[in-house]
Structure formats: structure tokens, C-alpha cells
Amino acid sequence: MFVQIISQFLISLVSAPSTVPTEPLLQTLSALIDIYSDETLPYDVNFRQGGYLNVLASCVENVRKLVRGIDRKRERDLRRRGEEVRDNLVAFIEYRRGLSL
């Protein structure tokens, strides 16, 4: 129950990326990937029933733009982290689509 409430909140942040500052958005995406990286856990049903895969897939382009907008010189660590989260997000989406659950 608590995982469902938390994940619904996190997915709502991802659904409206322009209203969330860069670093919290990246942390939110990372958290969702961590929470739902194991499809065998009982709370994975929230991911499937909530249509989270579609939500995450629809935000990939916004995440790419967001990461490109991070200054490489002034915010080097944030840019590196953003690139890592972007790559993880794309790989996670491909992984979940490959499961065909």
C-alpha cells in the first residue's frame, strides 16, 4: 500500500517535469528505476496496473532535453548524473518492454 502511494507521487512528478527542478527530477527517476527493477516483487503490480512504463517512455525526450540543458562546465557532476539517469531510464524501458508482462 505504501509503495503504491509513494510511487504514484513519484510518477506524478515525472509526468510534469517542467514543474520539478532538475536534481529532484533525476532523483525521482532513479528511485522509480530502483523500486521497479525487480519484476518478481509483489508490489510490481503497481507498475503494471498504473501504466508506469508508458509514463516513463513518454518522458524520455524531456529528460534528454533537460540533460542537454545542464551546463557541462558549471554543473559537471549534475550533468554526469543526468546522463547516467537518462541512460538508465532508456535501458530500464527497454528491459521492461522485453519482459512482456
C-alpha positions as CSV (number, residue, x, y, z in Angstrom):
1,M,0.0,0.0,0.0
2,F,2.7,2.5,1.0
3,V,4.8,1.6,-2.1
4,Q,1.7,2.3,-4.3
5,I,1.2,5.7,-2.7
6,I,4.8,6.7,-2.9
7,S,5.2,5.5,-6.5
8,Q,2.0,7.4,-7.5
9,F,3.5,10.5,-6.1
10,L,6.9,9.9,-7.8
11,I,5.2,9.2,-11.1
12,S,3.2,12.4,-10.8
13,L,6.4,14.3,-10.6
14,V,7.8,12.6,-13.7
15,S,4.5,13.3,-15.5
16,A,5.0,17.1,-15.1
17,P,8.8,17.5,-15.5
18,S,8.7,21.3,-16.1
19,T,7.4,21.9,-12.6
20,V,10.2,19.9,-10.9
21,P,13.8,21.2,-10.5
22,T,16.4,19.2,-12.3
23,E,18.1,17.4,-9.5
24,P,14.9,16.2,-7.7
25,L,13.6,15.0,-11.1
26,L,16.7,13.0,-11.7
27,Q,16.5,11.5,-8.2
28,T,12.8,10.7,-8.8
29,L,13.6,8.8,-12.0
30,S,16.4,7.0,-10.3
31,A,14.2,6.0,-7.4
32,L,11.4,4.7,-9.7
33,I,14.0,2.6,-11.6
34,D,15.3,1.2,-8.3
35,I,11.9,0.4,-6.9
36,Y,10.7,-1.4,-10.0
37,S,13.9,-3.0,-11.3
38,D,12.7,-6.4,-10.0
39,E,9.5,-7.5,-11.6
40,T,9.2,-10.5,-9.3
41,L,8.4,-8.5,-6.2
42,P,4.8,-8.4,-5.1
43,Y,4.4,-4.6,-5.5
44,D,5.4,-4.7,-9.1
45,V,1.7,-5.0,-9.8
46,N,1.5,-1.2,-9.2
47,F,3.9,-0.6,-12.0
48,R,1.9,-2.7,-14.5
49,Q,-1.6,-1.6,-13.4
50,G,-0.6,2.0,-13.2
51,G,0.8,2.1,-16.7
52,Y,4.1,3.5,-15.4
53,L,6.1,2.1,-18.4
54,N,4.1,4.3,-20.8
55,V,4.6,7.4,-18.5
56,L,8.3,6.8,-18.3
57,A,8.6,6.2,-22.0
58,S,6.7,9.4,-22.7
59,C,9.2,11.5,-20.7
60,V,12.4,10.2,-22.3
61,E,12.6,13.1,-24.7
62,N,12.0,15.7,-22.0
63,V,14.8,14.1,-19.9
64,R,17.1,14.2,-22.9
65,K,16.4,17.9,-23.3
66,L,16.8,18.5,-19.6
67,V,20.2,16.8,-19.5
68,R,21.4,18.7,-22.6
69,G,20.4,21.9,-20.8
70,I,22.8,21.3,-17.9
71,D,26.0,23.3,-18.2
72,R,28.9,20.9,-18.6
73,K,31.4,23.4,-17.1
74,R,29.5,24.9,-14.2
75,E,27.5,21.8,-13.2
76,R,29.8,18.9,-14.2
77,D,28.6,16.5,-11.6
78,L,24.9,17.2,-12.2
79,R,25.5,16.7,-16.0
80,R,27.2,13.4,-15.4
81,R,24.5,12.3,-13.1
82,G,21.8,13.4,-15.6
83,E,23.5,11.4,-18.4
84,E,23.6,8.4,-16.2
85,V,20.0,8.6,-15.2
86,R,19.0,9.2,-18.8
87,D,20.9,6.1,-20.0
88,N,19.5,4.1,-17.1
89,L,15.9,5.2,-18.0
90,V,16.3,4.2,-21.6
91,A,17.8,0.8,-20.6
92,F,15.1,0.3,-18.0
93,I,12.3,0.9,-20.5
94,E,13.8,-1.5,-23.0
95,Y,14.2,-4.1,-20.2
96,R,10.6,-3.8,-19.1
97,R,9.3,-3.9,-22.6
98,G,11.3,-7.0,-23.2
99,L,9.5,-8.7,-20.3
100,S,6.1,-8.5,-22.0
101,L,4.3,-8.7,-18.7
